[in-house]
């Protein structure tokens, strides 16, 4: 299922993009795809409790898997729960597949162009691959 920070010039109408700034996200229960322009936006959208439960998966600008690294753990009390604080780091190889391998598993694309279809995301990813 569902690493570089060098500058790359994108083809077409896309502006020059710093790799690692775009974060791609999968909501695994609904099999929905989201794109966020920053890690901060992705982390703000995806609550720590749900991330820890595996409901959200993340990829970097090139489609490489990312995983959460919690600096403050989630807390569960008798009557309350508190989301922890996390950042995204390169995932271990067994964590989850590269984005290009799972794009066909999404049922919906919940982001504006150029991230609103499987084909558009594939085109974006292939244009960003550095030889």
DSSP file (Angstrom, degrees, kcal/mol; ACC not computed):
  #  RESIDUE AA STRUCTURE BP1 BP2  ACC     N-H-->O    O-->H-N    N-H-->O    O-->H-N    TCO  KAPPA ALPHA  PHI   PSI    X-CA   Y-CA   Z-CA
    1    1 A X              0   0    0      0, 0.0    97,-0.9     0, 0.0   101,-0.1   0.000 360.0 360.0 360.0 178.2    0.0    0.0    0.0
    2    2 A X              0   0    0     27,-0.1    25,-0.1    95,-0.1   101,-0.1   0.685 360.0 360.0 -53.7 360.0   -0.2    2.9    0.1
    3        !              0   0    0      0, 0.0     0, 0.0     0, 0.0     0, 0.0   0.000 360.0 360.0 360.0 360.0    0.0    0.0    0.0
    4    3 A X              0   0    0      0, 0.0     2,-0.4     0, 0.0    87,-0.1   0.000 360.0 360.0 360.0  -1.8   15.7   13.2   -0.2
    5    4 A X        -     0   0    0      1,-0.1    57,-0.2     2,-0.1    58,-0.1  -0.703 360.0-166.8 -99.7 154.9   17.4   15.7   -1.9
    6    5 A X        +     0   0    0     -2,-0.4    -1,-0.1    15,-0.1    15,-0.0   0.108  48.7 127.0-120.7  20.5   17.2   19.5   -1.2
    7    6 A X        -     0   0    0     12,-0.1    13,-1.8     1,-0.1     2,-0.3  -0.333  65.8-104.3 -72.4 158.5   18.9   20.6   -4.5
    8    7 A X  E     -A   19   0A   0     11,-0.2     2,-0.4    -2,-0.0    11,-0.2  -0.637  38.8-175.5 -83.5 144.0   17.2   23.1   -6.8
    9    8 A X  E     -A   18   0A   0      9,-1.5     9,-1.7    -2,-0.3     2,-0.6  -0.999  24.2-130.3-139.5 137.6   15.7   21.7  -10.0
   10    9 A X        -     0   0    0     -2,-0.4     2,-0.2     7,-0.2     7,-0.1  -0.804  28.6-142.5 -89.5 124.2   14.1   23.6  -12.9
   11   10 A X        -     0   0    0     -2,-0.6     2,-0.1     5,-0.3   118,-0.1  -0.519  13.8-116.6 -86.7 153.3   10.8   22.1  -13.7
   12   11 A X  S >  S+     0   0    0     -2,-0.2     3,-1.1   113,-0.1    -1,-0.1  -0.352  74.6  10.6 -81.7 166.0    9.4   21.7  -17.2
   13   12 A X  T 3  S-     0   0    0      1,-0.2    -2,-0.0    -2,-0.1     0, 0.0  -0.341 125.7 -24.8  70.6-144.0    6.3   23.4  -18.6
   14   13 A X  T 3  S+     0   0    0     -2,-0.1    -1,-0.2     2,-0.0     2,-0.2   0.473 102.6 112.5 -87.3  -2.1    4.6   26.1  -16.7
   15   14 A X    <   -     0   0    0     -3,-1.1    -4,-0.2     1,-0.1     3,-0.1  -0.505  65.8-127.0 -73.0 138.4    5.9   25.0  -13.3
   16   15 A X        -     0   0    0     -2,-0.2    -5,-0.3     1,-0.2     2,-0.1  -0.226  42.5 -69.4 -75.8 171.3    8.3   27.4  -11.6
   17   16 A X        -     0   0    0     -7,-0.1     2,-0.4    -9,-0.0    -7,-0.2  -0.442  61.0-160.8 -60.1 130.8   11.7   26.5  -10.3
   18   17 A X  E     -A    9   0A   0     -9,-1.7    -9,-1.5    -2,-0.1     2,-0.6  -0.949  19.5-130.2-124.0 136.4   11.1   24.3   -7.2
   19   18 A X  E >   -A    8   0A   0     -2,-0.4     3,-1.6   -11,-0.2     4,-0.3  -0.767  37.5-118.8 -82.6 120.8   13.3   23.4   -4.3
   20   19 A X  T 3  S+     0   0    0    -13,-1.8    -1,-0.0    -2,-0.6    41,-0.0  -0.269  96.6  35.2 -60.7 143.2   13.1   19.6   -4.0
   21   20 A X  T 3  S+     0   0    0      2,-0.2    -1,-0.3   -15,-0.0    19,-0.1   0.319  91.8  94.1  95.7  -8.0   11.7   18.5   -0.7
   22   21 A X    <   +     0   0    0     -3,-1.6     2,-0.3    17,-0.1    -2,-0.1   0.886  70.0  71.4 -84.6 -38.7    9.3   21.4   -0.3
   23   22 A X        -     0   0    0     -4,-0.3     2,-0.5    16,-0.1    39,-0.2  -0.577  68.4-161.8 -76.9 136.9    6.2   19.7   -1.8
   24   23 A X  E     -B   37   0B   0     13,-2.9    13,-2.9    -2,-0.3     2,-0.4  -0.986   2.7-157.0-122.9 126.0    4.7   17.0    0.4
   25   24 A X  E     -BC  36  60B   0     35,-2.5    35,-2.4    -2,-0.5     2,-0.4  -0.821  14.7-167.8-100.8 141.9    2.4   14.3   -1.0
   26   25 A X  E     -BC  35  59B   0      9,-2.9     9,-2.7    -2,-0.4     2,-0.5  -0.979  13.5-155.5-136.4 140.8    0.0   12.6    1.4
   27   26 A X  E     -BC  34  58B   0     31,-2.5    31,-1.9    -2,-0.4     2,-0.8  -0.965   9.3-151.8-114.5 131.6   -2.3    9.5    1.3
   28   27 A X  E  >> -BC  33  57B   0      5,-2.7     5,-1.6    -2,-0.5     4,-1.2  -0.917  17.9-161.3 -95.7 110.2   -5.3    9.1    3.5
   29   28 A X  T  45S+     0   0    0     27,-3.2    -1,-0.1    -2,-0.8    28,-0.1   0.731  78.2  56.1 -75.6 -25.0   -5.3    5.3    3.7
   30   29 A X  T  45S+     0   0    0     26,-0.4    -1,-0.2     1,-0.2    27,-0.1   0.926 123.3  25.2 -73.3 -43.3   -8.9    4.7    4.8
   31   30 A X  T  45S-     0   0    0     -3,-0.1    77,-0.2     2,-0.1    -2,-0.2   0.509 103.5-127.9 -95.1  -7.3  -10.5    6.6    2.0
   32   31 A X  T  <5 +     0   0    0     -4,-1.2    76,-3.0     1,-0.2    77,-1.3   0.925  53.0 158.6  57.1  48.8   -7.5    6.1   -0.4
   33   32 A X  E   < -Bd  28 109B   0     -5,-1.6    -5,-2.7    74,-0.2     2,-0.4  -0.798  34.4-140.3-105.6 146.0   -7.4    9.8   -1.1
   34   33 A X  E     -Bd  27 110B   0     75,-2.4    77,-2.9    -2,-0.3     2,-0.3  -0.870  19.9-179.5-107.5 136.1   -4.4   11.8   -2.4
   35   34 A X  E     -B   26   0B   0     -9,-2.7    -9,-2.9    -2,-0.4     2,-0.4  -0.968  13.2-155.0-132.0 149.1   -3.4   15.3   -1.1
   36   35 A X  E     -B   25   0B   0     -2,-0.3     2,-0.4   -11,-0.2   -11,-0.2  -0.993  10.0-170.3-124.3 133.7   -0.6   17.6   -2.1
   37   36 A X  E     -B   24   0B   0    -13,-2.9   -13,-2.9    -2,-0.4    -2,-0.0  -0.959  23.5-140.8-123.2 141.7    0.8   20.3    0.3
   38   37 A X  S    S+     0   0    0     -2,-0.4     2,-0.3   -15,-0.2    -1,-0.1   0.677  86.3  25.2 -76.5 -16.4    3.2   23.0   -0.6
   39   38 A X  S  > S-     0   0    0    -15,-0.1     4,-1.8     1,-0.1   -15,-0.1  -0.975  73.4-121.8-142.9 158.0    5.1   22.7    2.7
   40   39 A X  H  > S+     0   0    0     -2,-0.3     4,-2.9     1,-0.2     5,-0.3   0.893 113.9  59.5 -61.6 -40.0    5.8   20.2    5.4
   41   40 A X  H  > S+     0   0    0      1,-0.2     4,-2.3     2,-0.2    -1,-0.2   0.911 105.5  47.6 -56.6 -44.8    4.2   22.6    7.9
   42   41 A X  H  > S+     0   0    0      2,-0.2     4,-1.7     1,-0.2    -1,-0.2   0.911 113.2  48.0 -63.9 -42.5    0.9   22.5    6.0
   43   42 A X  H  X S+     0   0    0     -4,-1.8     4,-2.1     2,-0.2    -2,-0.2   0.927 113.4  46.7 -64.4 -45.3    0.9   18.7    5.7
   44   43 A X  H  < S+     0   0    0     -4,-2.9    -1,-0.2     1,-0.2    -2,-0.2   0.879 110.6  52.8 -66.2 -38.2    1.7   18.3    9.4
   45   44 A X  H  < S+     0   0    0     -4,-2.3    -1,-0.2    -5,-0.3    -2,-0.2   0.860 113.1  44.9 -64.8 -34.4   -0.9   20.8   10.4
   46   45 A X  H  < S+     0   0    0     -4,-1.7     2,-0.8    -5,-0.2    -2,-0.2   0.847 106.2  63.6 -77.1 -35.7   -3.6   18.9    8.4
   47   46 A X  S  < S-     0   0    0     -4,-2.1    -1,-0.2    -5,-0.1     5,-0.1  -0.804  83.9-137.4-101.2 104.1   -2.6   15.4    9.5
   48   47 A X     >  -     0   0    0     -2,-0.8     4,-2.3     1,-0.1     3,-0.4  -0.281  14.7-123.8 -63.9 141.6   -3.2   14.9   13.3
   49   48 A X  H  > S+     0   0    0     36,-0.4     4,-2.9     1,-0.2     5,-0.2   0.834 108.5  55.7 -55.1 -40.0   -0.5   13.1   15.2
   50   49 A X  H  > S+     0   0    0      1,-0.2     4,-1.4     2,-0.2    -1,-0.2   0.907 111.6  43.9 -62.3 -41.4   -2.9   10.4   16.5
   51   50 A X  H  4>S+     0   0    0     -3,-0.4     5,-2.4     2,-0.2     6,-0.6   0.855 112.6  52.5 -71.8 -34.9   -4.0    9.5   13.0
   52   51 A X  H ><5S+     0   0    0     -4,-2.3     3,-1.6     1,-0.2    -2,-0.2   0.941 109.2  49.1 -63.8 -47.4   -0.5    9.6   11.7
   53   52 A X  H 3<5S+     0   0    0     -4,-2.9    -1,-0.2     1,-0.3    -2,-0.2   0.837 107.5  56.2 -60.8 -33.0    0.7    7.2   14.5
   54   53 A X  T 3<5S-     0   0    0     -4,-1.4    -1,-0.3    -5,-0.2    -2,-0.2   0.508 118.4-112.3 -78.5  -4.5   -2.3    4.9   13.6
   55   54 A X  T < 5S+     0   0    0     -3,-1.6    -3,-0.2    -4,-0.3   -26,-0.1   0.635  81.6 125.7  85.0  14.2   -1.1    4.7   10.0
   56   55 A X  S   <S+     0   0    0     -5,-2.4   -27,-3.2    -6,-0.1     2,-0.4   0.800  70.1  49.6 -74.8 -27.9   -4.0    6.6    8.5
   57   56 A X  E     -C   28   0B   0     -6,-0.6     2,-0.3   -29,-0.2   -29,-0.2  -0.931  64.2-173.8-115.4 135.4   -1.7    9.1    6.8
   58   57 A X  E     -C   27   0B   0    -31,-1.9   -31,-2.5    -2,-0.4     2,-0.3  -0.938  13.2-152.1-122.1 150.5    1.4    8.2    4.6
   59   58 A X  E     -CE  26  67B   0      8,-0.8     8,-2.6    -2,-0.3     2,-0.3  -0.901  13.8-176.9-128.9 150.2    3.8   10.8    3.3
   60   59 A X  E     -CE  25  66B   0    -35,-2.4   -35,-2.5    -2,-0.3     6,-0.2  -0.976  23.7-122.6-138.7 153.2    6.2   11.3    0.3
   61   60 A X    >   -     0   0    0      4,-2.5     3,-1.9    -2,-0.3   -37,-0.1  -0.151  47.9 -77.7 -83.6-174.3    8.6   14.1   -0.6
   62   61 A X  T 3  S+     0   0    0      1,-0.3    67,-0.1   -39,-0.2   -38,-0.1   0.708 133.0  46.6 -58.9 -24.6    8.7   16.2   -3.8
   63   62 A X  T 3  S-     0   0    0    -40,-0.1    -1,-0.3     2,-0.1   -43,-0.0   0.425 122.2-102.6 -97.9  -0.7   10.3   13.3   -5.7
   64   63 A X  S <  S+     0   0    0     -3,-1.9    36,-2.7     1,-0.3     2,-0.3   0.590  71.4 147.2  89.8  11.3    7.9   10.6   -4.4
   65   64 A X        -     0   0    0     34,-0.2    -4,-2.5    35,-0.1    -1,-0.3  -0.623  55.3-101.0 -79.8 139.0   10.3    9.1   -1.9
   66   65 A X  E     -E   60   0B   0     -2,-0.3    26,-2.3    -6,-0.2     2,-0.3  -0.283  37.8-167.5 -62.7 141.0    8.6    7.8    1.2
   67   66 A X  E     -EF  59  91B   0     -8,-2.6    -8,-0.8    24,-0.3     2,-0.3  -0.899   1.5-160.8-121.4 154.9    8.7    9.9    4.4
   68   67 A X  E     - F   0  90B   0     22,-2.9    22,-2.6    -2,-0.3     2,-0.2  -0.959  25.8-101.1-133.9 155.9    7.8    8.8    7.9
   69   68 A X  E     - F   0  89B   0     -2,-0.3     2,-0.5    20,-0.2    20,-0.2  -0.496  23.0-161.7 -77.2 143.4    6.9   10.8   11.0
   70   69 A X  E     - F   0  88B   0     18,-2.8    18,-1.8    -2,-0.2     2,-0.5  -0.958  17.2-145.5-121.9 109.1    9.5   11.4   13.8
   71   70 A X  E     + F   0  87B   0     -2,-0.5    16,-0.3    16,-0.2     3,-0.2  -0.625  25.0 175.2 -82.1 124.3    7.7   12.4   17.0
   72   71 A X  E    S+     0   0B   0     14,-2.2     2,-0.4    -2,-0.5    15,-0.2   0.698  85.8  31.3 -93.6 -26.7    9.5   14.9   19.2
   73   72 A X  E    S- F   0  86B   0     13,-1.7    13,-1.9     3,-0.0    -1,-0.3  -0.984  94.4-131.3-128.2 118.6    6.5   15.1   21.5
   74   73 A X        -     0   0    0     -2,-0.4     2,-0.1    11,-0.2    13,-0.0  -0.238  25.0 -98.7 -69.7 156.6    4.5   11.8   21.8
   75   74 A X        -     0   0    0     10,-0.1     2,-0.4   -26,-0.1     9,-0.2  -0.435  40.5-143.4 -64.5 148.0    0.7   11.5   21.4
   76   75 A X  E     -G   83   0C   0      7,-2.7     7,-2.9    -2,-0.1     2,-0.5  -0.969  14.9-169.3-123.3 134.6   -0.9   11.4   24.9
   77   76 A X  E     +G   82   0C   0     -2,-0.4     5,-0.2     5,-0.2     2,-0.2  -0.976  11.6 176.2-123.6 118.6   -4.0    9.3   25.7
   78   77 A X        -     0   0    0      3,-3.9    -2,-0.0    -2,-0.5     5,-0.0  -0.427  48.6 -90.7-106.0-174.5   -5.7    9.8   29.0
   79   78 A X  S    S+     0   0    0      1,-0.2     3,-0.1    -2,-0.2    -1,-0.0   0.890 123.5   8.3 -65.2 -39.6   -8.8    8.3   30.5
   80   79 A X  S    S+     0   0    0      1,-0.1     2,-0.3     0, 0.0    -1,-0.2   0.453 127.3  49.6-121.7  -4.6  -11.0   11.1   29.1
   81   80 A X        -     0   0    0      2,-0.0    -3,-3.9     0, 0.0     2,-0.3  -0.928  52.9-160.5-136.9 158.5   -8.7   13.1   26.8
   82   81 A X  E     -G   77   0C   0     -2,-0.3     2,-0.4    -5,-0.2    -5,-0.2  -0.990   8.4-160.5-134.6 145.7   -6.2   12.7   24.0
   83   82 A X  E     -G   76   0C   0     -7,-2.9    -7,-2.7    -2,-0.3     2,-0.2  -0.994  20.2-124.2-128.3 132.4   -3.6   15.1   22.8
   84   83 A X        -     0   0    0     -2,-0.4    -9,-0.1    -9,-0.2   -10,-0.1  -0.514  27.3-136.0 -71.8 138.7   -1.8   15.1   19.5
   85   84 A X        -     0   0    0     -2,-0.2     2,-0.4     1,-0.1   -36,-0.4  -0.119  20.0-103.6 -79.9-175.0    1.9   14.9   19.6
   86   85 A X  E     +F   73   0B   0    -13,-1.9   -14,-2.2   -37,-0.1   -13,-1.7  -0.952  44.1 169.4-116.2 134.0    4.4   16.9   17.5
   87   86 A X  E     -F   71   0B   0     -2,-0.4     2,-0.3   -16,-0.3   -16,-0.2  -0.957  22.1-156.2-142.1 159.4    6.2   15.4   14.6
   88   87 A X  E     -F   70   0B   0    -18,-1.8   -18,-2.8    -2,-0.3     2,-0.5  -0.829  30.6-108.8-123.8 168.4    8.4   16.2   11.6
   89   88 A X  E     +F   69   0B   0     -2,-0.3     2,-0.3   -20,-0.2   -20,-0.2  -0.866  37.4 173.1-105.2 133.4    8.9   14.2    8.4
   90   89 A X  E     -F   68   0B   0    -22,-2.6   -22,-2.9    -2,-0.5    -2,-0.0  -0.896  46.6 -73.5-130.9 159.3   12.1   12.4    7.7
   91   90 A X  E     -F   67   0B   0     -2,-0.3   -24,-0.3   -24,-0.2     2,-0.1  -0.305  58.5-123.0 -53.8 134.3   13.2    9.9    5.0
   92   91 A X        -     0   0    0    -26,-2.3    -1,-0.1     1,-0.1   -26,-0.1  -0.430  20.3-102.9 -82.3 153.3   11.5    6.6    5.6
   93   92 A X    >>  -     0   0    0     -2,-0.1     3,-2.1     1,-0.1     4,-0.5  -0.414  42.3-104.8 -66.4 152.8   13.3    3.3    6.1
   94   93 A X  T 34 S+     0   0    0      1,-0.3     3,-0.1     2,-0.1    -1,-0.1   0.791 119.6  48.8 -55.3 -32.0   13.0    1.1    3.0
   95   94 A X  T 34 S+     0   0    0      1,-0.2    -1,-0.3     3,-0.0     3,-0.1   0.482  88.4  87.6 -87.8  -1.5   10.4   -1.2    4.5
   96   95 A X  T <4 S-     0   0    0     -3,-2.1     2,-0.3     1,-0.2    -1,-0.2   0.980 105.2 -39.2 -64.3 -60.1    8.1    1.6    5.7
   97   96 A X     <  -     0   0    0     -4,-0.5    -1,-0.2    -3,-0.1   -31,-0.2  -0.974  68.1 -83.0-162.9 166.1    6.1    2.1    2.5
   98   97 A X        -     0   0    0    -97,-0.9     5,-0.1    -2,-0.3    -3,-0.0  -0.215  50.6 -90.9 -72.9 156.4    6.4    2.1   -1.2
   99   98 A X    >>  -     0   0    0      1,-0.1     3,-1.2   -33,-0.1     4,-0.5  -0.318  41.7-112.0 -59.1 151.3    7.6    5.0   -3.4
  100   99 A X  H >> S+     0   0    0    -36,-2.7     3,-1.6     1,-0.3     4,-1.1   0.871 113.8  61.1 -57.4 -42.1    4.7    7.2   -4.6
  101  100 A X  H 34 S+     0   0    0      1,-0.3    -1,-0.3   -37,-0.3     4,-0.3   0.793 101.9  55.1 -59.0 -27.4    5.0    6.2   -8.3
  102  101 A X  H <4 S+     0   0    0     -3,-1.2    -1,-0.3     1,-0.2    -2,-0.2   0.656 116.2  34.6 -79.5 -16.1    4.3    2.6   -7.3
  103  102 A X  H X< S+     0   0    0     -3,-1.6     3,-2.3    -4,-0.5     4,-0.4   0.396  81.5 104.0-120.5   2.0    1.0    3.3   -5.6
  104  103 A X  G >< S+     0   0    0     -4,-1.1     3,-1.3     1,-0.3    -2,-0.1   0.843  78.6  59.3 -55.8 -35.0   -0.5    6.1   -7.6
  105  104 A X  G 3  S+     0   0    0     -4,-0.3    -1,-0.3     1,-0.2    -2,-0.1   0.569  94.5  66.8 -72.8  -6.3   -3.0    3.7   -9.2
  106  105 A X  G <  S+     0   0    0     -3,-2.3    -1,-0.2     2,-0.0     2,-0.2   0.582  76.5 102.8 -89.3 -10.2   -4.4    2.8   -5.8
  107  106 A X    <   -     0   0    0     -3,-1.3   -74,-0.2    -4,-0.4   -75,-0.1  -0.525  51.3-165.8 -76.9 139.4   -5.9    6.2   -5.1
  108  107 A X  S    S+     0   0    0    -76,-3.0     2,-0.3     1,-0.3   -75,-0.2   0.692  74.3  20.1 -93.3 -24.0   -9.7    6.6   -5.5
  109  108 A X  E     -d   33   0B   0    -77,-1.3   -75,-2.4   -78,-0.1     2,-0.6  -0.998  59.3-146.3-147.7 150.4   -9.6   10.4   -5.4
  110  109 A X  E     -d   34   0B   0     -2,-0.3   -75,-0.2     7,-0.3   -77,-0.1  -0.962  15.1-173.6-117.4 111.0   -7.2   13.3   -5.9
  111  110 A X        +     0   0    0    -77,-2.9     2,-0.3    -2,-0.6     6,-0.1  -0.048  52.8  85.8-100.5  29.8   -8.2   16.1   -3.5
  112  111 A X  S    S-     0   0    0      4,-0.5     3,-0.1   -77,-0.1   -75,-0.1  -0.904  78.1-103.7-129.1 156.3   -5.7   18.8   -4.7
  113  112 A X    >   -     0   0    0     -2,-0.3     3,-2.2   -77,-0.2    -1,-0.0  -0.257  66.5 -34.6 -71.3 166.3   -5.8   21.4   -7.4
  114  113 A X  T 3  S+     0   0    0      1,-0.3    -1,-0.2     2,-0.2     8,-0.0  -0.286 124.4  33.4 -55.2 142.7   -3.8   21.0  -10.7
  115  114 A X  T 3  S+     0   0    0     -3,-0.1    -1,-0.3     3,-0.1    10,-0.2  -0.881 127.5  45.4 -93.9  25.6   -1.2   19.7  -11.3
  116  115 A X  S <  S+     0   0    0     -3,-2.2    -4,-0.5     1,-0.1    -2,-0.2  -0.023  82.1  98.8-116.1  29.8   -2.0   17.2   -8.6
  117  116 A X  S    S+     0   0    0     -6,-0.1     2,-0.3     1,-0.0    -7,-0.3   0.271  83.2  31.4-105.5  10.6   -5.7   16.4   -9.4
  118  117 A X  S  > S-     0   0    0     -3,-0.2     4,-2.2     1,-0.1     5,-0.2  -0.987  78.1-112.2-158.4 160.4   -5.2   13.1  -11.3
  119  118 A X  H  > S+     0   0    0     -2,-0.3     4,-2.6     1,-0.2     5,-0.2   0.938 117.1  49.4 -58.7 -48.0   -2.9   10.1  -11.4
  120  119 A X  H  > S+     0   0    0      1,-0.2     4,-2.3     2,-0.2    -1,-0.2   0.889 109.9  50.4 -61.1 -41.5   -1.6   11.1  -14.8
  121  120 A X  H  > S+     0   0    0      2,-0.2     4,-2.2     1,-0.2    -1,-0.2   0.895 111.8  47.4 -65.8 -40.0   -0.8   14.6  -13.8
  122  121 A X  H  X S+     0   0    0     -4,-2.2     4,-2.8     2,-0.2    -2,-0.2   0.908 110.8  52.0 -67.9 -41.1    1.1   13.5  -10.7
  123  122 A X  H  X S+     0   0    0     -4,-2.6     4,-2.7     2,-0.2     5,-0.2   0.920 110.0  49.2 -59.5 -43.3    3.0   10.9  -12.7
  124  123 A X  H  X S+     0   0    0     -4,-2.3     4,-1.9     2,-0.2    -2,-0.2   0.924 111.6  49.1 -61.5 -44.6    4.0   13.7  -15.2
  125  124 A X  H  X S+     0   0    0     -4,-2.2     4,-1.2   -10,-0.2    -2,-0.2   0.930 113.2  46.6 -59.3 -47.4    5.1   15.9  -12.3
  126  125 A X  H  X S+     0   0    0     -4,-2.8     4,-0.6     1,-0.2     3,-0.4   0.907 111.5  50.1 -65.2 -42.2    7.2   13.2  -10.7
  127  126 A X  H >< S+     0   0    0     -4,-2.7     3,-0.5     1,-0.2    -1,-0.2   0.841 108.7  53.1 -68.3 -31.5    8.9   12.1  -13.9
  128  127 A X  H 3< S+     0   0    0     -4,-1.9    -1,-0.2     1,-0.2    -2,-0.2   0.772 109.1  50.8 -71.1 -25.7    9.8   15.7  -14.7
  129  128 A X  H 3< S+     0   0    0     -4,-1.2     2,-0.3    -3,-0.4    -1,-0.2   0.535  80.0 114.1 -90.8  -6.5   11.4   16.1  -11.3
  130  129 A X    <<  -     0   0    0     -4,-0.6     2,-0.5    -3,-0.5    -3,-0.0  -0.490  58.5-145.1 -70.3 128.9   13.6   13.0  -11.4
  131  130 A X              0   0    0     -2,-0.3    -2,-0.1     1,-0.1    -1,-0.1  -0.827 360.0 360.0 -97.7 128.1   17.3   13.9  -11.4
  132  131 A X              0   0    0     -2,-0.5    -1,-0.1     0, 0.0    -2,-0.0   0.465 360.0 360.0 -76.3 360.0   19.6   11.7  -13.5
